[in-house]
Amino acid sequence: MTNLASWLPFQSLRGWTPANINGDLIAGFTLAAIAIPEQMATARLGGFAPEIGFFVFAAGSVAFAAFGANRYLSAGADSTITPLFAGGLALLAASGSPQYLAMAATLAVMVGALVVLCGLLRLGWIADLLSVPVTTGFLAGISIHIIVSQLPGLLGLPAESGETLRRVGEIAANLHLTNPWSLILGLGVFLIVFVCERISARIPGALIGLVLATLAVITLGLANRGVAVLGALPNGLPQASLPLAGLDDVQALVPLALLIAIVVMVQTAATTRSFVPPNGEAPDVNRDFVGVGAGSVASGLFGGFPVNASPPRTAIAVQTGGHSQVAGLVAAVIVLALGAFGGGLLASVPQAALAGVLLFVAQRILRWQVFADVFRQAPIEFVLILITMAAIVALPIQIGVAIGIGLSLLHGVWSATRTQPIELNQVPGTSVWWPPTRGAPGDQTPGVLVAAFQAPLSFVNADRFKRGFCELVDAGKGDVKLVVLEASNIVEIDYTAAQALIQTVTHCRNAGAIFAIARMESVRAQEALARFGIIDLVGPQRIFHSVDAAITTLRPGPLPQEQESSA
């Protein structure tokens, strides 16, 4: 009954009381002020009319409030995934064409369905597929994509399309055509947002900059001086309908949908874990997958594009006193009203101002501190950052993301394969067995080898486990009479690893040593021992809760050389 209750809609509003209304109203108005320019700019980044960003934000906010769990998380159009799907869709249809819009809506439904399914199946671990270095390289590549895509708008040049490196060349060739008014407006908005962010994240710098830039266009007549403006946007609410993409288009979108879904789950999990209620309430990543995924589905049904969790907007909701998703719903109503009835108010907004907003977003997602830390502390992983960043910039963006995910997985596998069995020594005067350290080698028991393997046993390291263990036994040249596997770090054993462990036990016996296992604390590993017949092979009487118990019970008698010396 409790499980069923936990999946009822609007769990994100649990515990809300009328006393919370003031905080949620303030947070909602602030969130709307931040979201309005950001959602417009992000929609244009993806090749959509600005008002589509408003509808996407409303769909994401309402759906997450209904189906998510986190009290603060803000879902909507996001600059992290927009370059990804825009680049992928541009290979299949002309940007802004009816086919492009239909495929984007179809992609939103597909991504949303995948994310919802992963949440229902409790596959939150998928969010851990990307390591921090690969994620950092991924965000750096996305940042470069955003900067290159917005430079024409900032400089007042014709919009460019195609590969990133070719765009850079074309922009450089057209620099002499730069419109100084556009440049001033774009850089001015960037500086306003940057300074406001430095003072307080609560200040809606993007909205302030947008309003000031629009007033400058109107009062100085800059539209007549070559400054591109949005023009009047159509009023009215979008109509719900099924996306009209064909079966061939759906098949072509499957790889892109998988990539976007993984990125959405990674960012959603990070946001959920970073912003939890002060009462210590545990984050529910899987439920939040359902909420964000439902937002994408709703967005697609109203002709929008995929949505994502936004860490910066979520932080704003927290910092301005939000208590629940009521803040997100208030923001959604304001933004939706502007999109439905305020199109005329946005007619004179300069495109350069939106470019300035996105340039700020681009520099914000660059993790300079992580760059420096990884370079100093883990040079090999720094190479992962550079490769991922270069792949996303130089190759079609979805291929670059796929390479980043592949590198992350390969790095994890490579790390697991490097694990070696290590001999343990007893810390003098204690019952603790520990790897020997420089200057403090520890004690050894004659005729006894205590060794550990500090990783799950699987097919990727099974051979290294067997060879390393056998080498330790053979190094004793026949003096080892008892081998104790200290197994506290072995949490899993697959079939291949089980065969390697069986061969290791056999090798020890052939070398004249008894084999025992101590401190296998993982229930899954214990079940694997029984399932693969290893308990019967070793003997249940040779499986112990501690290394000391194993040695006390099975310790061999004096070795021949000890008997001679005592005589």
VMD Tcl script that draws the C-alpha trace (Angstrom):
set ca {
  {0.00 0.00 0.00}
  {2.87 2.37 0.82}
  {4.53 1.61 -2.52}
  {1.31 2.40 -4.39}
  {0.82 5.66 -2.47}
  {4.35 6.77 -3.31}
  {3.48 6.69 -7.03}
  {0.36 8.85 -6.78}
  {0.56 12.14 -8.76}
  {1.84 15.39 -7.26}
  {4.16 13.79 -4.70}
  {6.34 16.88 -5.24}
  {3.73 18.90 -3.29}
  {3.66 16.61 -0.24}
  {3.81 18.47 3.04}
  {2.82 21.78 1.44}
  {0.77 24.15 3.60}
  {-0.72 27.62 2.95}
  {2.08 29.04 5.09}
  {4.49 28.17 2.25}
  {2.67 30.29 -0.33}
  {4.78 33.45 0.08}
  {8.06 31.65 -0.46}
  {6.70 29.74 -3.45}
  {5.25 32.89 -5.06}
  {8.53 34.78 -4.75}
  {10.47 31.77 -6.08}
  {7.96 31.34 -8.92}
  {8.17 34.97 -10.09}
  {11.98 34.89 -9.90}
  {12.09 31.59 -11.77}
  {9.86 33.04 -14.50}
  {12.10 36.10 -14.81}
  {15.11 33.83 -15.27}
  {13.30 31.41 -17.60}
  {11.74 33.89 -20.06}
  {14.95 35.02 -21.82}
  {16.65 31.66 -21.32}
  {13.82 29.63 -22.87}
  {13.53 32.03 -25.84}
  {17.27 31.83 -26.48}
  {17.38 28.05 -26.13}
  {14.47 27.62 -28.55}
  {16.30 29.73 -31.14}
  {19.45 27.69 -30.51}
  {17.49 24.60 -31.56}
  {16.03 26.19 -34.68}
  {12.57 26.92 -33.21}
  {10.44 30.03 -32.88}
  {11.12 31.70 -29.49}
  {7.59 31.15 -28.17}
  {8.05 27.36 -28.49}
  {10.53 27.63 -25.64}
  {7.75 29.00 -23.42}
  {5.47 26.09 -24.19}
  {8.29 23.58 -23.63}
  {9.02 25.14 -20.23}
  {5.35 24.99 -19.24}
  {5.05 21.35 -20.34}
  {8.19 20.36 -18.44}
  {7.21 22.24 -15.28}
  {3.63 20.97 -15.07}
  {4.51 17.36 -15.95}
  {7.34 17.25 -13.43}
  {5.16 18.72 -10.68}
  {2.62 15.96 -11.40}
  {4.93 12.97 -11.80}
  {8.30 13.89 -10.27}
  {9.37 13.77 -6.63}
  {11.96 16.51 -6.10}
  {10.45 19.60 -4.50}
  {12.66 22.08 -6.37}
  {13.77 20.61 -9.71}
  {13.04 22.83 -12.72}
  {12.51 21.10 -16.08}
  {12.28 22.77 -19.47}
  {14.30 23.70 -22.55}
  {17.98 23.17 -21.76}
  {21.10 24.38 -23.55}
  {22.98 21.16 -22.76}
  {20.85 18.89 -24.94}
  {19.56 21.41 -27.48}
  {22.76 21.48 -29.57}
  {22.76 17.68 -29.47}
  {19.33 17.13 -30.98}
  {19.56 20.19 -33.23}
  {22.79 18.87 -34.76}
  {21.32 15.39 -35.16}
  {18.05 16.62 -36.67}
  {19.89 18.93 -39.08}
  {21.36 15.81 -40.73}
  {17.83 14.52 -41.40}
  {15.84 17.66 -42.27}
  {16.34 21.36 -42.96}
  {16.36 23.37 -39.74}
  {12.98 25.03 -39.12}
  {11.20 23.08 -41.88}
  {7.87 21.30 -41.17}
  {9.69 17.95 -41.32}
  {12.30 19.22 -38.83}
  {9.58 20.37 -36.41}
  {7.67 17.09 -36.74}
  {10.84 15.06 -36.14}
  {11.74 17.20 -33.11}
  {8.32 16.56 -31.57}
  {8.63 12.85 -32.33}
  {12.09 12.84 -30.77}
  {10.69 14.49 -27.63}
  {8.08 11.74 -27.26}
  {10.70 9.01 -27.86}
  {13.18 10.49 -25.39}
  {10.44 11.01 -22.82}
  {9.19 7.45 -23.19}
  {12.71 6.05 -22.75}
  {13.38 8.14 -19.64}
  {9.99 7.25 -18.13}
  {10.60 3.56 -18.83}
  {14.01 3.70 -17.16}
  {12.41 5.34 -14.13}
  {9.64 2.74 -13.88}
  {12.20 -0.08 -14.22}
  {14.37 1.61 -11.57}
  {17.38 1.94 -13.85}
  {18.82 4.97 -12.09}
  {22.30 3.45 -12.32}
  {22.34 4.44 -16.02}
  {23.03 7.97 -14.83}
  {26.47 6.80 -13.70}
  {27.58 5.80 -17.20}
  {29.45 9.07 -17.75}
  {32.52 9.70 -15.62}
  {33.30 13.23 -14.37}
  {36.18 13.78 -16.87}
  {34.05 12.62 -19.81}
  {31.11 14.75 -18.63}
  {33.46 17.73 -18.33}
  {34.75 17.19 -21.87}
  {31.20 16.76 -23.11}
  {30.09 20.06 -21.56}
  {33.17 21.84 -22.93}
  {32.34 20.61 -26.43}
  {28.71 21.71 -26.04}
  {29.92 25.10 -24.84}
  {32.01 25.54 -27.99}
  {29.02 24.54 -30.13}
  {26.85 27.17 -28.42}
  {29.49 29.89 -28.81}
  {30.03 29.16 -32.51}
  {26.29 28.98 -33.22}
  {25.66 32.35 -31.51}
  {28.55 34.34 -32.94}
  {26.63 35.26 -36.14}
  {23.74 36.64 -34.07}
  {26.15 38.50 -31.81}
  {28.01 40.04 -34.75}
  {24.95 40.71 -36.89}
  {26.10 38.25 -39.58}
  {23.98 35.82 -41.60}
  {23.25 32.57 -39.75}
  {25.63 29.72 -40.60}
  {24.91 26.00 -40.74}
  {26.92 22.84 -41.13}
  {29.92 21.48 -39.23}
  {31.38 23.56 -36.42}
  {34.84 23.99 -37.92}
  {33.38 25.12 -41.25}
  {31.18 27.63 -39.43}
  {34.22 29.11 -37.72}
  {35.91 29.60 -41.09}
  {32.87 31.31 -42.59}
  {32.44 33.59 -39.57}
  {36.11 34.59 -39.78}
  {35.73 35.36 -43.50}
  {32.72 37.63 -42.82}
  {34.08 39.52 -39.81}
  {34.37 42.72 -41.86}
  {30.55 42.72 -42.15}
  {30.05 42.92 -38.36}
  {27.23 45.22 -37.26}
  {28.69 47.25 -34.36}
  {25.26 47.90 -32.82}
  {24.51 44.17 -32.65}
  {27.92 43.54 -31.10}
  {27.40 46.26 -28.48}
  {23.94 44.96 -27.58}
  {25.08 41.32 -27.34}
  {28.18 42.04 -25.27}
  {26.19 44.46 -23.11}
  {23.63 41.79 -22.26}
  {26.42 39.28 -21.59}
  {28.13 41.70 -19.17}
  {24.85 42.54 -17.39}
  {24.08 38.85 -16.85}
  {27.66 38.14 -15.78}
  {27.76 40.99 -13.23}
  {24.30 40.18 -11.85}
  {25.29 36.53 -11.43}
  {28.39 37.61 -9.52}
  {26.35 39.79 -7.20}
  {23.51 37.30 -6.65}
  {22.03 34.45 -8.66}
  {18.61 35.72 -7.60}
  {18.94 38.84 -9.77}
  {17.30 38.17 -13.17}
  {20.22 39.60 -15.11}
  {19.13 38.04 -18.41}
  {15.68 39.64 -18.18}
  {17.16 43.01 -17.20}
  {19.59 42.85 -20.10}
  {16.87 41.83 -22.52}
  {14.59 44.69 -21.46}
  {17.39 47.27 -21.70}
  {18.48 45.97 -25.11}
  {14.88 46.11 -26.37}
  {14.47 49.69 -25.12}
  {17.69 50.64 -26.90}
  {16.37 49.17 -30.17}
  {13.10 51.12 -29.84}
  {14.51 54.48 -28.70}
  {17.52 54.53 -31.06}
  {15.75 52.99 -34.04}
  {18.36 50.26 -34.28}
  {16.11 48.01 -36.37}
  {16.72 50.50 -39.18}
  {20.49 50.22 -38.63}
  {20.72 46.55 -39.42}
  {20.01 45.10 -35.96}
  {17.93 41.93 -36.40}
  {14.89 41.67 -34.11}
  {12.45 38.85 -33.42}
  {9.38 40.52 -34.87}
  {5.86 40.01 -33.56}
  {5.29 36.48 -32.33}
  {1.96 34.71 -32.91}
  {-0.44 34.67 -29.96}
  {-2.41 31.63 -28.88}
  {-1.92 28.30 -27.13}
  {-0.51 25.27 -28.94}
  {-2.86 22.44 -29.84}
  {-2.15 18.90 -28.65}
  {-1.64 16.38 -31.44}
  {0.42 13.31 -32.26}
  {3.70 14.06 -34.07}
  {3.43 13.41 -37.82}
  {6.90 11.96 -38.48}
  {6.88 8.82 -40.65}
  {8.10 5.36 -39.73}
  {11.40 5.87 -41.57}
  {11.99 9.07 -39.61}
  {11.24 7.28 -36.33}
  {13.78 4.57 -37.16}
  {16.39 7.19 -38.04}
  {15.77 8.94 -34.70}
  {16.35 5.88 -32.48}
  {20.15 6.34 -31.98}
  {19.72 10.07 -31.32}
  {16.88 9.38 -28.86}
  {19.05 6.93 -26.93}
  {21.92 9.43 -26.66}
  {19.67 12.30 -25.58}
  {17.91 10.06 -23.04}
  {21.23 9.10 -21.43}
  {22.34 12.73 -21.17}
  {18.95 13.72 -19.71}
  {19.17 10.96 -17.09}
  {22.73 11.94 -16.14}
  {21.77 15.59 -15.64}
  {18.48 14.76 -13.90}
  {20.22 12.44 -11.43}
  {22.90 15.05 -10.70}
  {20.24 17.72 -10.09}
  {18.11 15.44 -7.91}
  {21.07 14.46 -5.74}
  {22.31 18.05 -5.42}
  {19.04 19.62 -4.24}
  {17.35 17.67 -1.47}
  {14.99 18.97 1.24}
  {16.65 20.11 4.50}
  {14.77 17.44 6.45}
  {17.09 14.75 5.06}
  {14.52 13.27 2.71}
  {16.22 10.75 0.41}
  {16.39 11.69 -3.29}
  {14.26 9.55 -5.61}
  {16.16 9.50 -8.90}
  {13.86 6.97 -10.56}
  {10.70 8.95 -9.75}
  {12.37 12.10 -11.09}
  {13.20 10.25 -14.32}
  {9.46 9.67 -14.68}
  {8.75 13.37 -14.08}
  {11.31 14.70 -16.56}
  {10.39 12.03 -19.10}
  {6.71 12.94 -18.82}
  {7.72 16.55 -19.48}
  {9.36 15.53 -22.76}
  {6.32 13.51 -23.81}
  {4.00 16.46 -23.05}
  {6.32 18.83 -24.91}
  {6.33 16.57 -27.97}
  {2.55 16.28 -27.98}
  {2.33 20.09 -28.15}
  {4.89 20.39 -30.95}
  {7.91 21.07 -28.76}
  {11.27 19.37 -28.24}
  {12.95 17.31 -25.46}
  {13.22 18.82 -21.98}
  {15.84 18.38 -19.33}
  {16.45 19.17 -15.68}
  {18.20 22.50 -15.12}
  {20.65 22.74 -12.19}
  {20.91 26.58 -12.36}
  {17.15 27.16 -12.39}
  {16.71 24.56 -9.64}
  {19.27 26.45 -7.55}
  {17.28 29.66 -8.09}
  {14.11 27.97 -6.79}
  {15.98 26.90 -3.65}
  {17.79 30.21 -3.06}
  {14.64 32.33 -3.39}
  {12.72 30.40 -0.74}
  {10.76 27.87 -2.78}
  {9.21 25.07 -0.73}
  {7.71 22.86 -3.43}
  {6.79 22.55 -7.09}
  {4.16 25.26 -6.52}
  {7.01 27.66 -7.44}
  {7.50 25.84 -10.75}
  {3.77 25.90 -11.46}
  {3.60 29.66 -10.78}
  {6.51 30.21 -13.17}
  {4.87 27.98 -15.78}
  {1.63 30.02 -15.66}
  {3.52 33.31 -16.12}
  {5.68 32.02 -18.98}
  {2.74 30.31 -20.68}
  {0.66 33.51 -20.50}
  {3.48 35.47 -22.11}
  {3.80 32.90 -24.88}
  {0.05 32.79 -25.49}
  {-0.84 36.49 -25.27}
  {2.34 38.57 -25.19}
  {3.80 38.01 -28.64}
  {3.58 41.72 -29.50}
  {5.67 42.65 -26.45}
  {8.62 40.69 -27.84}
  {8.62 42.14 -31.36}
  {11.60 44.46 -30.78}
  {13.81 42.04 -28.84}
  {17.19 42.01 -30.66}
  {18.56 38.63 -31.64}
  {21.99 39.76 -30.46}
  {20.58 40.04 -26.92}
  {19.52 36.38 -27.00}
  {22.98 35.51 -28.30}
  {24.47 37.34 -25.31}
  {22.31 35.26 -22.94}
  {23.49 32.02 -24.55}
  {27.13 33.10 -24.51}
  {26.79 33.50 -20.75}
  {25.21 30.04 -20.51}
  {28.09 28.63 -22.59}
  {30.79 29.98 -20.27}
  {28.84 28.89 -17.20}
  {28.74 25.22 -18.20}
  {32.52 25.13 -18.66}
  {33.94 23.47 -15.54}
  {37.25 25.31 -15.29}
  {38.00 24.06 -11.78}
  {37.45 20.43 -12.80}
  {39.75 20.98 -15.79}
  {42.50 22.20 -13.46}
  {41.97 19.50 -10.82}
  {41.95 16.60 -13.28}
  {45.03 17.98 -15.11}
  {46.92 18.17 -11.81}
  {45.71 15.00 -10.14}
  {44.88 12.55 -12.96}
  {46.71 13.39 -16.22}
  {45.47 10.25 -17.99}
  {41.85 11.18 -17.30}
  {42.59 14.71 -18.51}
  {43.23 13.15 -21.90}
  {39.64 11.83 -21.75}
  {38.42 15.42 -21.36}
  {40.37 16.57 -24.40}
  {39.34 13.62 -26.60}
  {35.66 13.97 -25.71}
  {35.71 17.72 -26.28}
  {37.53 17.36 -29.63}
  {35.15 14.60 -30.80}
  {32.06 16.68 -30.05}
  {33.51 19.75 -31.79}
  {35.08 18.11 -34.84}
  {32.60 15.30 -35.56}
  {28.81 15.25 -35.97}
  {27.65 15.98 -32.46}
  {25.78 12.72 -31.85}
  {28.86 10.75 -32.88}
  {30.94 12.83 -30.49}
  {28.55 12.07 -27.62}
  {28.60 8.36 -28.48}
  {32.41 8.44 -28.42}
  {32.30 10.15 -25.01}
  {29.98 7.50 -23.57}
  {32.14 4.76 -25.09}
  {35.31 6.30 -23.60}
  {33.66 6.51 -20.19}
  {32.68 2.85 -20.28}
  {36.08 1.76 -21.61}
  {37.82 3.74 -18.89}
  {35.69 2.00 -16.26}
  {36.48 -1.42 -17.73}
  {40.17 -0.55 -18.00}
  {40.24 0.52 -14.34}
  {38.63 -2.77 -13.32}
  {41.13 -4.81 -15.34}
  {44.08 -3.17 -13.55}
  {43.11 -4.66 -10.19}
  {45.70 -7.14 -8.89}
  {45.57 -9.54 -5.93}
  {47.65 -8.06 -3.12}
  {49.26 -9.77 -0.14}
  {48.14 -8.47 3.25}
  {50.17 -8.19 6.46}
  {48.87 -8.05 10.01}
  {49.06 -4.65 11.68}
  {51.19 -5.32 14.79}
  {49.18 -5.76 17.98}
  {45.81 -5.87 16.19}
  {43.59 -8.26 14.29}
  {43.62 -5.95 11.24}
  {45.09 -7.20 7.97}
  {46.26 -4.40 5.69}
  {48.41 -3.89 2.58}
  {52.04 -3.31 3.62}
  {53.07 0.33 3.61}
  {56.51 1.85 3.20}
  {58.34 1.81 6.53}
  {55.62 -0.29 8.21}
  {55.60 -3.75 6.60}
  {53.48 -5.45 9.27}
  {53.61 -9.04 10.55}
  {53.35 -12.27 8.58}
  {52.35 -15.72 9.80}
  {54.77 -18.44 8.63}
  {53.21 -20.74 6.06}
  {50.17 -18.47 5.63}
  {49.35 -16.28 2.64}
  {46.58 -13.72 3.16}
  {45.62 -11.96 -0.07}
  {42.82 -9.63 -1.16}
  {41.24 -8.59 -4.43}
  {39.86 -5.07 -4.19}
  {37.19 -5.17 -6.89}
  {34.14 -7.17 -7.99}
  {35.18 -10.41 -9.70}
  {34.01 -10.38 -13.31}
  {35.04 -11.47 -16.79}
  {37.11 -8.28 -17.27}
  {39.55 -9.13 -14.45}
  {39.07 -12.88 -13.95}
  {42.30 -13.87 -15.69}
  {44.33 -11.22 -13.85}
  {42.87 -12.48 -10.54}
  {43.82 -16.09 -11.31}
  {47.32 -15.33 -12.59}
  {48.09 -12.87 -9.79}
  {46.87 -15.23 -7.07}
  {48.78 -18.19 -8.48}
  {51.96 -16.13 -8.72}
  {51.69 -15.18 -5.04}
  {51.30 -18.84 -4.11}
  {54.17 -19.96 -6.34}
  {56.43 -17.22 -4.93}
  {56.31 -19.11 -1.62}
  {58.19 -22.02 -3.27}
  {56.14 -24.66 -1.50}
  {56.24 -23.05 1.94}
  {52.66 -21.75 1.73}
  {50.37 -24.20 3.49}
  {47.30 -21.99 4.00}
  {45.87 -19.45 1.55}
  {43.20 -17.07 2.87}
  {41.25 -14.95 0.39}
  {40.21 -11.76 2.21}
  {37.02 -11.08 0.23}
  {35.47 -7.99 1.85}
  {35.73 -6.02 -1.43}
  {34.37 -8.75 -3.68}
  {30.71 -7.78 -4.03}
  {29.90 -9.74 -7.19}
  {31.10 -12.87 -9.00}
  {30.02 -13.68 -12.55}
  {30.34 -17.03 -14.39}
  {33.75 -16.35 -15.95}
  {35.16 -15.16 -12.64}
  {33.72 -18.19 -10.85}
  {35.63 -20.50 -13.20}
  {38.81 -18.52 -12.52}
  {38.23 -18.83 -8.77}
  {37.68 -22.61 -9.10}
  {40.96 -22.92 -11.03}
  {42.72 -20.84 -8.37}
  {41.46 -23.11 -5.59}
  {42.64 -26.15 -7.57}
  {46.07 -24.57 -8.12}
  {46.47 -23.89 -4.40}
  {45.60 -27.50 -3.56}
  {48.03 -28.81 -6.15}
  {50.68 -26.62 -4.49}
  {49.92 -28.31 -1.16}
  {47.99 -25.42 0.41}
  {44.57 -25.28 2.04}
  {42.29 -22.60 0.53}
  {39.93 -20.58 2.74}
  {37.73 -17.53 2.31}
  {37.27 -14.82 4.93}
  {35.06 -11.74 5.26}
  {32.91 -12.23 2.19}
  {30.25 -9.76 3.30}
  {28.32 -9.32 0.04}
  {25.10 -11.33 -0.10}
  {25.31 -11.45 -3.91}
  {28.84 -12.84 -3.77}
  {27.80 -15.45 -1.18}
  {24.91 -16.52 -3.40}
  {27.32 -16.80 -6.34}
  {29.60 -19.10 -4.30}
  {26.66 -21.42 -3.68}
  {25.32 -21.18 -7.24}
  {28.63 -22.05 -8.89}
  {29.47 -24.87 -6.43}
  {32.45 -23.05 -4.91}
  {31.21 -23.54 -1.33}
  {31.18 -27.29 -1.89}
  {34.62 -27.15 -3.49}
  {36.22 -25.07 -0.72}
  {34.17 -26.61 2.06}
  {31.69 -24.64 4.22}
  {33.99 -25.23 7.20}
  {36.68 -23.16 5.45}
  {34.58 -19.99 5.05}
  {35.07 -17.56 7.97}
  {33.90 -14.20 9.24}
  {37.45 -12.99 9.89}
  {40.99 -13.66 8.75}
  {42.07 -14.38 12.34}
  {39.40 -17.05 12.69}
  {40.61 -18.73 9.50}
  {44.22 -18.73 10.62}
  {43.42 -19.85 14.17}
  {41.34 -22.77 12.85}
  {43.46 -23.85 9.88}
  {46.98 -22.64 10.71}
  {49.52 -25.29 9.69}
  {51.98 -26.81 12.10}
  {55.68 -25.80 12.24}
  {57.49 -25.90 8.91}
  {60.50 -28.26 8.57}
  {63.03 -25.44 8.80}
  {61.31 -24.18 11.99}
  {61.61 -27.64 13.53}
  {65.34 -27.77 12.68}
  {66.00 -24.31 14.13}
  {64.15 -25.17 17.35}
  {66.23 -28.29 17.70}
}
mol new
graphics top color blue
foreach p $ca { graphics top sphere $p radius 0.5 }
foreach p [lrange $ca 0 end-1] q [lrange $ca 1 end] { graphics top cylinder $p $q radius 0.2 }
display resetview
